[in-house]
Amino acid sequence: MEILFIIISVLTIIMALTAVIVKDRIVAVLAGGAAGLFASILFIIMAAPDVAMTEAAIGSGLTTFIFFFALRKIRSKDNG
């Protein structure tokens, strides 16, 4: 179980760094969503299912959707 915890922790850090470092906005949003998803898996491993559900719904799901919605609005303003 500790090995799984370490692997998921490293993946979370890699996705968070990817979200900060990459220049492509879509990749950054997807990496941020993946970091939130991995964080919610970590919360499940740590026996905090309520926090995991909140992180999955808000941190990964809703936030990623809002970022993509904002990116679409920005692109439509640039074209028009």
Secondary structure, DSSP 8 states (H G I E B T S, - for coil): -HHHHHHHHHHHHHHHHHHHH-S-HHHHHHHHHHHHHHHHHHHHHTT-HHHHHHIIIIIIIIHHHHHHHHHHHHHHHHH-
